[in-house]
Amino acid sequence: MTATLEIECRRLEPSDVELPRVALGCGNFGGVGSAPAFFGRGLTEEEALELMDAAWALGITHFDTADAYGGGRSEAAIGRWIASRGLRPLLTTKTYNPISAGADQGLAPARVERQLGSSLERLGVDHVDLYLAHDFDPEVPLPDTFGAFDELVATGRIRVYGVSNFDADQLDAALDAGSPQAIQNAHSLLERDDEQRLLPLCARRGVAYLAFGPLSGGWLTGKYRRGQPFPAGSRMTQRPEPYERLVSPSTFDALERLEALAREREISMAGLSLAWLLSDERVGQIVVGPGRPEHLEPVREALSAPLSIAERQELGEAFG
C-alpha cells in the first residue's frame, strides 16, 4: 500500500472544521476499547506506531481516540507518534468513561475540564478538533455539559464538539440544550438501529453522522464462520458481549450472501461492507479500527469501488 488515497472531506457547518470520510480508530491501542479488564492489552505501542505510519501513508489523517481507551494509553501512543514524526493529524477524543470502575466518570463541567486537560497532555497538543461526550449522562443536565464544552471552544482548547452513543431522543434533547455538530454511533450492515429515526434527525438538523464499528467487531470480514470456533485473539474471544446477539443462523445466512456478492465484485467482504457505508450520503465518516497495517486494504477497496444505488439496496436487503 504505497499510493496515497484521495479521501473526501466534509465541513462541519457552521465551523471551518473539515472531517475526512475515513478516520483511524485507535481504541485498540493499549487496550480493547474502554474495558478496564483489558488495559495494557490490545496493540503494543510499537504496533500502534506502525499502524499510524501506515494509515498516514495511505492518506488517513484523522485519528479517533478517547480518554478511556486503554486507560489513557491510546492517547499517549498518539502523542508519542505526533512528537516522534513531527506530524499533526486531526484529532477526535471523548470523555465520560461509561464502564469505568469507581466514581471518576460522567459529564459534570469540572470533570470535563479536568479530563480534557489530561487528554491534551497525553496527546501533546494544545487543542483537539472534535470533542465528544462519550455517552449520555443521566446525572448531569445537558446544558451544564454543553456550557462547559462551549467554554472550551471559546478558549480554543477544542474546535467543535458532539456526542456519541446517543439515541434519537437524547440527540434531540442535546440539540435543544447546546450546539453539538456531530454524533458518533455504531453503524454497519449488522447494526442499523439508527436508520429509522436518528439518521433522518441528523439530516434535518444538520448534524454530521459518524459511524464507528463499521465491520461489527470483525463479523463483516468473514472471520467468523458457521459451525466453526471463534479465532484465538478475536473480539469474540476477548470481549464478545457487544456482539453475542449476532451468533444466529440469520447472521450467517446474511454473511454468506455478502461473501457471494463480494466475490462477484472481486473485493473483500470488509471492503464491500465499507463501500456500503460510504455510499450513504448521510454518513459523514467511518471510523475503522484495524489491528495491523494490512487491515487497511479494505479502505482502499471501498474508495476504489463505490456502489451504485441499486447495488447498495441489494446489499442492504440481504441483511434485512
C-alpha positions as CSV (number, residue, x, y, z in Angstrom):
1,M,0.0,0.0,0.0
2,T,2.1,2.9,-1.3
3,A,-0.2,5.2,-3.2
4,T,-1.9,7.8,-1.1
5,L,-5.7,7.8,-1.3
6,E,-7.8,10.9,-2.0
7,I,-10.3,11.0,0.8
8,E,-13.2,13.4,0.6
9,C,-13.6,15.9,3.4
10,R,-16.8,17.4,4.6
11,R,-17.2,20.6,6.5
12,L,-18.9,20.6,9.9
13,E,-21.2,23.6,9.4
14,P,-21.1,26.4,10.6
15,S,-17.5,25.8,11.7
16,D,-14.4,25.6,9.5
17,V,-13.6,22.1,10.6
18,E,-13.5,19.6,7.8
19,L,-13.6,15.9,8.6
20,P,-12.3,13.2,6.2
21,R,-14.8,10.5,5.4
22,V,-12.4,7.9,6.9
23,A,-10.7,8.1,10.3
24,L,-8.4,5.7,12.1
25,G,-10.0,4.3,15.2
26,C,-7.4,4.0,18.0
27,G,-9.5,2.1,20.6
28,N,-7.2,-0.9,20.4
29,F,-4.0,0.9,21.4
30,G,-3.0,-0.4,24.7
31,G,-6.4,-2.0,25.4
32,V,-9.7,-3.2,24.0
33,G,-11.8,0.0,24.0
34,S,-12.7,1.3,27.4
35,A,-12.9,-2.0,29.2
36,P,-10.6,-1.9,32.3
37,A,-10.1,-5.6,32.3
38,F,-8.1,-5.2,29.0
39,F,-6.0,-2.2,29.9
40,G,-2.4,-2.9,28.8
41,R,-3.6,-5.4,26.1
42,G,-4.6,-4.7,22.5
43,L,-1.8,-3.3,20.3
44,T,1.6,-2.6,21.8
45,E,3.0,0.9,21.4
46,E,5.3,-0.3,18.7
47,E,2.4,-1.9,16.8
48,A,0.3,1.3,17.3
49,L,3.1,3.5,15.9
50,E,3.5,1.2,12.9
51,L,-0.3,1.3,12.2
52,M,-0.4,5.1,12.4
53,D,2.5,5.3,10.0
54,A,0.7,3.0,7.6
55,A,-2.6,4.9,7.9
56,W,-0.9,8.3,7.3
57,A,1.0,6.9,4.3
58,L,-2.4,5.7,2.9
59,G,-3.9,9.2,3.3
60,I,-5.8,8.7,6.6
61,T,-5.0,11.9,8.5
62,H,-7.7,11.8,11.2
63,F,-7.2,9.8,14.4
64,D,-10.0,8.9,16.7
65,T,-9.5,8.1,20.4
66,A,-10.9,8.6,23.9
67,D,-9.6,9.2,27.4
68,A,-10.9,5.8,28.4
69,Y,-9.3,3.8,25.6
70,G,-6.6,1.6,27.3
71,G,-6.9,3.8,30.4
72,G,-5.2,6.7,28.6
73,R,-2.7,4.5,26.7
74,S,-4.3,5.2,23.3
75,E,-4.0,9.0,23.7
76,A,-0.4,8.6,25.0
77,A,0.6,6.4,22.0
78,I,-0.8,9.0,19.6
79,G,1.0,11.7,21.5
80,R,4.3,9.9,21.1
81,W,3.6,9.4,17.4
82,I,3.0,13.1,16.9
83,A,6.1,14.0,18.8
84,S,8.4,11.5,17.0
85,R,7.0,12.0,13.5
86,G,6.5,15.8,13.6
87,L,3.1,15.4,12.1
88,R,-0.3,16.7,13.3
89,P,-3.4,14.6,12.4
90,L,-6.9,15.9,13.0
91,L,-7.9,14.5,16.4
92,T,-11.1,13.4,18.0
93,T,-11.2,12.4,21.6
94,K,-14.0,11.7,24.0
95,T,-14.8,11.7,27.7
96,Y,-17.2,10.0,30.1
97,N,-15.8,6.6,30.9
98,P,-19.2,4.9,31.0
99,I,-17.9,1.5,32.0
100,S,-15.0,2.5,34.2
101,A,-14.8,1.4,37.8
102,G,-15.0,3.9,40.6
103,A,-16.6,7.3,40.8
104,D,-14.5,9.2,38.2
105,Q,-16.9,9.2,35.4
106,G,-19.6,11.4,33.9
107,L,-20.0,14.8,32.2
108,A,-20.0,17.2,35.1
109,P,-18.3,20.5,34.0
110,A,-15.4,20.2,36.5
111,R,-14.7,16.7,35.3
112,V,-14.9,17.7,31.6
113,E,-12.4,20.5,32.2
114,R,-10.0,18.1,34.1
115,Q,-10.3,15.3,31.7
116,L,-9.7,17.4,28.6
117,G,-6.6,18.8,30.3
118,S,-5.3,15.2,30.8
119,S,-6.1,14.3,27.2
120,L,-4.3,17.3,25.8
121,E,-1.3,16.5,28.0
122,R,-1.2,12.8,26.8
123,L,-1.7,13.9,23.2
124,G,0.9,16.6,23.4
125,V,-1.2,19.2,21.7
126,D,-2.9,22.4,22.7
127,H,-6.3,21.6,21.2
128,V,-8.4,18.8,19.7
129,D,-10.5,19.2,16.6
130,L,-13.6,17.3,17.8
131,Y,-14.5,16.6,21.4
132,L,-17.3,14.1,22.1
133,A,-19.4,13.3,25.1
134,H,-18.7,9.5,25.0
135,D,-22.2,8.6,26.3
136,F,-25.4,10.1,27.7
137,D,-25.0,11.1,31.4
138,P,-28.4,11.0,33.1
139,E,-27.0,12.6,36.2
140,V,-25.8,15.8,34.6
141,P,-28.2,18.3,32.8
142,L,-27.2,18.6,29.2
143,P,-27.0,22.5,29.4
144,D,-24.3,22.1,32.1
145,T,-22.2,19.8,30.0
146,F,-22.5,21.8,26.8
147,G,-21.9,25.0,28.7
148,A,-18.5,23.5,29.7
149,F,-17.9,22.5,26.1
150,D,-18.8,26.0,24.8
151,E,-16.3,27.4,27.2
152,L,-13.6,25.1,25.8
153,V,-14.5,26.2,22.3
154,A,-14.2,29.8,23.4
155,T,-10.8,29.3,24.9
156,G,-9.5,27.4,21.8
157,R,-9.0,24.0,23.5
158,I,-11.5,22.3,21.3
159,R,-12.7,23.4,17.9
160,V,-16.1,21.8,17.8
161,Y,-18.0,19.3,20.0
162,G,-20.5,16.5,19.6
163,V,-21.9,13.4,21.2
164,S,-21.5,9.6,21.0
165,N,-23.8,6.7,21.8
166,F,-26.9,8.9,22.0
167,D,-30.2,7.7,20.7
168,A,-32.6,9.9,18.7
169,D,-34.5,11.3,21.8
170,Q,-31.2,12.1,23.5
171,L,-29.8,13.8,20.4
172,D,-33.0,15.8,20.1
173,A,-32.6,17.0,23.7
174,A,-28.9,17.7,23.1
175,L,-29.7,19.9,20.1
176,D,-32.2,21.9,22.3
177,A,-29.5,22.3,25.0
178,G,-26.4,23.1,23.0
179,S,-24.8,23.0,19.6
180,P,-23.4,19.5,19.0
181,Q,-22.2,19.3,15.4
182,A,-21.6,15.6,15.2
183,I,-22.7,12.3,16.6
184,Q,-20.7,9.1,16.5
185,N,-22.6,5.9,16.9
186,A,-22.2,2.2,16.0
187,H,-23.5,1.6,12.5
188,S,-22.9,-1.2,9.9
189,L,-24.7,-3.7,7.8
190,L,-25.2,-5.6,11.1
191,E,-26.1,-2.6,13.3
192,R,-28.8,-0.5,11.7
193,D,-30.9,0.8,14.6
194,D,-30.1,4.4,13.7
195,E,-31.7,4.2,10.2
196,Q,-35.3,4.7,11.3
197,R,-35.1,7.9,13.5
198,L,-31.6,9.1,14.2
199,L,-30.2,9.4,10.7
200,P,-33.2,11.3,9.4
201,L,-32.9,13.6,12.5
202,C,-29.3,14.3,11.7
203,A,-30.2,15.2,8.1
204,R,-33.0,17.5,9.3
205,R,-30.9,19.3,11.9
206,G,-27.6,19.4,10.1
207,V,-25.6,17.1,12.4
208,A,-22.8,15.1,11.0
209,Y,-23.2,11.3,11.5
210,L,-20.0,9.4,12.1
211,A,-20.1,5.6,12.2
212,F,-17.8,3.5,14.4
213,G,-17.7,-0.3,14.4
214,P,-18.2,-0.4,10.6
215,L,-17.2,-4.0,10.5
216,S,-19.0,-5.1,13.6
217,G,-16.0,-6.4,15.6
218,G,-14.8,-8.4,12.6
219,W,-18.1,-10.1,11.8
220,L,-18.2,-8.4,8.3
221,T,-14.7,-9.6,7.4
222,G,-15.5,-13.3,7.1
223,K,-13.6,-14.0,10.3
224,Y,-16.4,-15.9,11.9
225,R,-17.8,-19.0,10.2
226,R,-20.9,-21.1,10.7
227,G,-20.2,-24.0,12.9
228,Q,-16.5,-23.1,13.5
229,P,-14.8,-21.9,16.7
230,F,-14.0,-18.2,17.0
231,P,-10.4,-17.5,16.1
232,A,-8.0,-17.0,19.0
233,G,-7.4,-13.4,19.9
234,S,-10.6,-12.2,18.1
235,R,-13.1,-9.8,19.6
236,M,-15.4,-12.8,20.2
237,T,-12.8,-14.5,22.4
238,Q,-11.8,-11.2,24.2
239,R,-14.8,-9.0,24.6
240,P,-17.8,-10.8,23.0
241,E,-20.6,-9.1,24.9
242,P,-21.4,-6.3,22.3
243,Y,-21.7,-8.9,19.5
244,E,-23.2,-12.0,21.2
245,R,-26.6,-11.2,19.6
246,L,-25.1,-11.8,16.2
247,V,-24.5,-15.5,16.8
248,S,-27.5,-16.8,14.9
249,P,-28.4,-18.6,11.7
250,S,-29.8,-15.4,10.1
251,T,-26.5,-13.6,10.6
252,F,-24.5,-16.4,9.0
253,D,-27.1,-16.5,6.1
254,A,-26.5,-12.8,5.5
255,L,-22.7,-13.2,5.7
256,E,-22.8,-15.9,3.1
257,R,-24.7,-13.6,0.8
258,L,-22.2,-10.8,1.5
259,E,-19.4,-13.2,0.6
260,A,-21.0,-14.2,-2.7
261,L,-21.6,-10.5,-3.6
262,A,-18.0,-9.6,-2.7
263,R,-16.7,-12.5,-4.8
264,E,-18.7,-11.2,-7.8
265,R,-17.2,-7.8,-7.4
266,E,-13.7,-9.1,-6.8
267,I,-13.5,-7.3,-3.5
268,S,-13.1,-8.4,0.1
269,M,-16.1,-8.8,2.4
270,A,-14.7,-6.0,4.5
271,G,-14.2,-3.7,1.5
272,L,-17.7,-4.2,0.3
273,S,-19.1,-3.5,3.8
274,L,-17.2,-0.2,4.0
275,A,-18.3,0.7,0.5
276,W,-21.9,0.2,1.5
277,L,-21.5,2.7,4.3
278,L,-19.6,5.2,2.2
279,S,-22.3,5.0,-0.5
280,D,-24.8,6.5,2.1
281,E,-24.6,10.3,1.8
282,R,-26.0,10.6,5.3
283,V,-22.8,9.0,6.7
284,G,-20.2,11.7,7.1
285,Q,-17.4,9.5,8.3
286,I,-16.5,5.9,9.1
287,V,-14.0,5.1,11.9
288,V,-12.0,2.0,11.0
289,G,-10.1,0.2,13.7
290,P,-7.6,-2.2,12.1
291,G,-5.3,-4.4,14.1
292,R,-2.5,-4.5,11.5
293,P,-1.4,-2.3,8.6
294,E,-2.6,-4.9,6.0
295,H,-6.1,-4.5,7.5
296,L,-6.3,-1.0,6.0
297,E,-6.6,-2.5,2.5
298,P,-10.4,-2.7,2.6
299,V,-10.4,1.1,2.9
300,R,-8.6,1.3,-0.4
301,E,-11.0,-1.2,-1.9
302,A,-14.1,0.7,-0.7
303,L,-12.9,4.0,-2.0
304,S,-11.9,2.5,-5.4
305,A,-15.1,0.6,-6.0
306,P,-18.1,2.8,-5.0
307,L,-21.5,1.2,-5.0
308,S,-24.4,2.3,-7.2
309,I,-27.8,3.0,-5.6
310,A,-29.1,-0.4,-6.8
311,E,-26.0,-2.3,-5.5
312,R,-26.3,-0.6,-2.1
313,Q,-30.0,-1.5,-1.9
314,E,-29.4,-5.1,-2.9
315,L,-26.7,-5.5,-0.2
316,G,-28.8,-3.8,2.4
317,E,-31.7,-6.1,1.7
318,A,-29.5,-9.1,2.2
319,F,-29.2,-8.1,5.8
320,G,-32.9,-7.3,6.3
